[in-house]
Amino acid sequence: MYSPNDTIQIALIGAGGMGQGDAQLATSLPGVKLVAACDCYDGRLEHMKEVYGKETFTTKHYKDIVDRKDIDAVIIATPDHWHSRISVDCLNAGKNVYCEKPMVHAIEEGKSVINAQQQAGKVFQVGSQYRSSLMYQKAHELYKGGAIGKLNMVEAWLDRNTAIGAWQYTIPPDASTQTCDWLTFEGNAPKHAWDPKRFFRWRNYRDYGTGVAGDLFVHLLTGLHTVTESEGPNRVYATGGLRYWKDGRDVPDVMLATMDYPETPQHPAFNLVLRVNFKSGVDESFGVKFIGSDGTMTVSFNDLDLQKVPRPDEFDSTITSFAKPMQERLKKAWQEKHPETTVATVPHHDNQTFSSGGSNAHLEHHKNFYQSIREGAPLIEDATFGLRAAGPALLTNESYFSGKIVGWNPQEMTTA
């Protein structure tokens, strides 16, 4: 247990479903206390007092949080278009920051967050919990150990059969300009007349959100980069469309993307295929499948399946048209050159499955954040990692809307 003097006092900025979930996990840890909350809807501020006590400070203006000297860290779970601005302001005020993914609404905002983190010397964690998943850490170990041979392709997907929990959020009956601070919500976004759909279902609109790319592709890219230690792709192309959820939204509900990853000292060149489908006809399914020369490794949030596949005899079938002595000569020469690829050298037990054993990656992600604040523990997902995951994801939107292939410099984190 920690003494009162060692308690980390936190504030939540953006008290929607994800924000309140983050706050609950954070305050389940010893020595973490929530003392303030900010949101643009009265009903959520009322609920924060119900959960954390009537003495909890609440406000609709995040700068009231920035100005408080008794707050050590903030959780930012606002709509995407507020992420970078609030992050920079909080870092500049000497506060540690846990910012939900995607780290930025636009790629050009990323460097300001990285610079603010470096200058402030504070802890900044991006909230993409795949980075803390035991399964992706195990996959990294197996991949680095050569379990699937030479990587040549990755398939990643996140399919759902419902929009509930993704963007079809409930609009409360009391939603109005009396209970919702519409002007503060809009911030620097293009101005519109009051619209409760835009306020509560902001993920449907590019003005405030980043669509399925910023919401879900970021998770898949985080897992991929964790396993391969990649800094990112150098080419991105995306397609898709509004196939089912024609609810006024201006971002697709089906999205497909391909990315080219160049060769680096950490990994060979490979291709990535990404998919999100919100009317998939099946229950939620997500994972990342690493396809190599000697097998495949499929990783979900709680499970990992490793399949070792020996390469077949690479004989051209036309050698059977040669005389038998020539056939035998060719086979012998090939076997002498590739003795390790015979079936006998790949034992059956190399096919393995692993389970997270009930480990909560989301909770582990918060543990890392507070350990970094308190003990200086190595941070698992800083602003640079966050931009390298968010950048390619956001470029899928650019490619989708422009219909063009988009270049990306993963080292400099700029469009190319």
N, C-alpha and C positions, 0 to 999 in steps of 0.2 A: 504493500500500500504506500501511497505517496502522501506526504504531509500537505496541509493546505498551502504552504508556501511554494510547493512544487507542483501545484495543480496548473494544468494548461487550460486557460479560459478561452472558449471558442465562440464564434458567432456564425450563424447560418445566413447566407445571402442568397435568396431564392428558395422559398420553402414549399416547393411543389413535391410531387411524389418522390423523385430521386433525391432531392435535397433533404427531405425529412428522413428518408432511408439512410442517407449518409450520416445525418446527425445522430440517429439511433445507434448506428454501429460505433461512431466515435465515442459517444458517451457511455457505451457499454465497456469501454476500456478504463482501467484504473487511472485516476489522476487527470481525467478529462471532464470538464464541466461546461455546459452550454449556458451562456449568460445573456445572449442577445440574438435577435432574428430580424431579418428584413425581407419583406415581400410587398408586392403591389396590390394584393388582395386582402381585405380585412379578415375574411374567414380563415385564411391560413395563419395570420398573426394571432387570431383568437385561439386557434388550435395549438399553437406553440406555447401559449400560456397554460392551456389545459394540460399539456404534457410535461412542461418543464417548470411550471409554477408561475403564479401571478406576478412575481417579482421580475420575471424575464423581461428585459428591455426589448421593445418591438418598434419598428419604424418602417416607413415606405421608401426611405431614402438611404442608399447604401453609404453615403458620405458621413452619416451619423455614426455608422459602425467604424469607418476609417478614423474618425476623430477620437474615438474612445481609447484611452491609454491602458485600460484594464483588459483589453482583448489581445491575446497572444497569437491567435490563429483564426483564419476564416475558412469556411467551406463555401465555394461559389458554385451554385447550381441553378443559375439564371438561364433564360434563353441564350442561345449561342452568341447573339450579337452584342451581349454585354460582357462576355468572358474576358477578353483582353484588357478592356478599359478598367474594369474593377480589379483584375489581377495586378496591373501595373500600379494603380493607386494604392492598393493594400500593401504591396511590396515596398513602395516608396515610403509608406508610413511605418515601416518596420515590422509588419505582420507576416507570419508564415501563411502560406496559401495552399489549400487543396482545391484545385479547379477541375470540375467535371469535364469530360471530353465532349466534343473536340476542343482542344485548347483555344482555338481561335475560330472566328466566323469567316475570316478572309486570310489567305496566306500571308499577305503583306503585314499583318498585325503581329506575326510570330516573333520577329526579331526584337520588337519592343518588349515583349515579355521576357525573352532570354536575357536581354540587357538589364532589365529591371531586377531579375533574379540575381545576376552576377554582381550588380552594383550594391544591392541591398544586403547580400550575404545571408539571405533568409532561405528557409526550406520552401520549395515549390514543388508540389506533386500533382501530376495529371491523373484524373480519376478513371483510368481504364484498367480494370482489375484483372484482365487477362495477363498482365505483366506479373501479377503475384500468384497466378495459378500454379499449383504443384505439378499439374499435367504438362504445362508448357515448359516448366523448368526441367522436368524429366525428359521431355522431348528434346530440349537443348542438349542435355547430357548424352542421349542416344545419338542424336545427329552428329555431334562433335566426335563421338566415338566411332563413326562410320557405319552405323547400324543399317542404313539403307543405301550405302555406296555413294555414288556421285549424284547429287540432286540435279534434276533437269526440269521439274515442273511442280507447281503447287496449285491445288484447287481449294478454295475457301468459300463457304456459304453460310447464310443465316436466313432460313425460311420460316415464315409463320403463316397461319391461316386466319389471322385476326389482326385488326389494327388497334384493338384495345390494349392499352399499356404502351403503345408506340406513338400514337398521335390523336386517337379518338378519345380524348380526355373528357370527363364529365364537366358540363357547364352548370354551375349552381344557379338555382332560380333567382337568387338575389344579385346576380351579376349586373352591374350598372356602373356609370361613372361616379356614383356616390360610394360604391364599395371597392371599385377598382381604379387605381391611378393610371389611366390610359396614357397620359403624356409622359410620365416617367417610364412606363413600360416601353414606349416607342423609342425613347432616347434619340440616337442619331439615325434611326431607320427612316425610310420614306414615310411621309405622313399620310394617315388614313383617318376617316371618320371612325368613331367608336364602333368596335365590332367584337362581340364576346367570343366569336370563333377564333379570330386572330389572337385574342388575349389568352384564351385557355388551350387552344389547339395550334400553338405557334409553330410547331414542327412542320405544319402543312405549307409554310410560306418561307420563301427564300429571304424575305426581309429580316427575319428573326432567327431562322434555323438553317440547317445544312442538309436537310433531307435524310434519306436512308444512308447516304454516303458518310455524312458527319456523325450520324448516330451509330451506325453499325459497321460500315467498312473500317472505321477507325479501330474497333475492337479486333477485327480479323487481322489487320495490319500490325497491330500491337503484338498479337500472338506470333505472327510470322517473324517479325523482327526480333522477338525474344528468342526464338528457336535458332535462327540463322545468324544473329548478330548483324543483320543487314542494316545499312543506313537508308536504303530505299531504292525504288526503281528509277530509270531514266526516261521511260516513255509510258504514257497512259492513254488508253482509249476506252470509252464507255458508250453504252447504248441502253435502251430500255423504253419505258413509257408508262402512261397512266392506263393500266389495264383493267382495274376493277374499282378502286376507291376514288371515284369521280365525285368528290365532296367539296369542290371549291379549291382544292390544293393546287399548288403550282410546281410541285416536285413529284418525280415518278414513284410508283409503288412497286415496280419491277425494275431492277437495275442490274446490268451485267458489265463487267469491266475486265480488261486484260492489261497487264503491266509487264514490262521487260526489266529484269534485274540484271545489271551488268556484272561481269566477273570481278571479284575482289579477293584480297587475301583470306577473307573469312568464308567465302562460298563461291562456287562456280556460277556462271551465267545460268539463269533459269527464267521461266515464264510463270506468271501468276494469273489465274482466272478467278474472279470474284463474282458472287451472285447474292442478291437479296430478292426475295419474292414474298409479298405479303398476302397472296391468295394462293398458297401452294397446294391446297387440298389435303395436307397432312398436318399433324401436330408439329410444334416447333422443332426444327432440326438445325443444328449448326455444328461446324467443325472446320478443321484445316487439315488437308491431306497432302503430305509430302511424298512425292514420287521420285524414287531414285533408281539407280542402275541395279541395285540388289534387293529392292523391296519397297514397301510403302509404310508410312506411319500416319495414322489418322488420329487427330487430337480433338477432343471436345473439352468442355469445361471441367468435367469430372472423370473422364476416361481417356485412355490411350491404347490404341491397338497397333501393334507392330507385326507386319507380315513380311517374312523373308522369302523372296522369290528368286531361285537360281536362274541364271541366264540359260536359255536353251542352247543346244548345239547349233552353232551358227553355220550350218552347212547349206550351201545353195542347193536347192532340190534338183537343179539340172545336172549335178554331178552324177546322178543315177543314169544319165545317158552316156557316161564314159565307160570304158572297159573297167572291169572289177579291180584289176591291179592298181589302176589310177585312182579309183574311188578310195581304196584302202590307204594308198599313199597320202592322199589329201587329208583323210580323217586322222591319220596318225600324226601328221605334221601339225594339224590344228590342236589336237589333244596335248601334244608336247608343249605347245605355246600357251595353252589355257588350262592347266591341270586343276587350278583352284575353282573352276566354274562347273565342275561336274556335280551332279546331284548329291553324291556321297559327302561332299565337303560342306553341305549346308544342313546341319542337324535340325530336326523337326522342332526342338524346343526353342529355337530362335524366334518362333512365332509366339509373341507374348502380349498379354493385356495388363494394364495397370489401372488402378483406381485412386482417386484423390482421398479416399477414406473419410469422406465427409468434411474435409477441410474447406473452410469458407474463404475463398480468395478475396472477396470484397472486404471482409474483416481484416485479412492479412495485409491488404493494401493500406488500410487505415493504420494498422499497427506500425507499419514501416514509416508512415508519415510522422507519427508522434514519437517514435523512437529516434528518428532523425532530428526532431526538434530537441528532445530531451538529452539524448546521448551522442548525437553526431553520427548515428548509424548511416551507412551508405544509402543514398536515396535511390529508389528503384526506377522512378519514372520522372525525370526532371523536365524542364521546359524544352531542352534540345531534343530529347527522345519524343516528347509530346508533339513537337512540330514535324518531326520526321515521320510520325504516324499520321498526323492530321493533313499534312501537305498533299501526299498522293491521294488521300481520300477525297479532299476537296477538289482536286484536279479532275476527278471523275465527273463531278458536277460541271466543271468548265468544259470538259470534252463532250459530255452529253448535250449541253445546251448549244455548243458551237458546232458540233458534228465533226470535230477535228481531233487528230492525235496531238497530245500536249507533252512537251518536254519538261523534265524536272532534273535539277542538279541536287542530288541527295546530300552531297557534302556541304555545299553552300546554302542549301535549303531555299533555292530560288527557282522560278520557272526558267526554262531554257529555250 
